[in-house]
Amino acid sequence: MPRKPRTPCTIPGCPELTSGGRCPTHEREAEQQRGTTAERGYDTRWQRIRRRYLYAHPWCVLCSRVATVADHFPESRRSLVARGVSDPDAFSRLRPLCTSCHNRETAKHQPGGWAAERVRPRRF
């Protein structure tokens, strides 16, 4: 069976051929810019809060499956920190979701990449 042809790296001007997405060099650069989970604010304190929240709220609010993600809602943690909220990880700012619901909701409300220009601003 024929293989799919390799495509160029998604970074403009990079001639490297990849099986999809960025070349290894640009992928490393993107990860370094993104920072570690601790640098983004998800440190040991967050892990404790997440564990306690999921213990108290074990079911996904959208589909009633077992919740595995404590999702910041209706605003992302990044926007809460940017606004100067004193406790962005308060239980009142979280909702329990399963992984598939979290991925779907994040793609819908915080798109990046190819979907970013197609999304209308969300009203709260």
Disulfide bonds with the S-S distance in Angstrom:
none
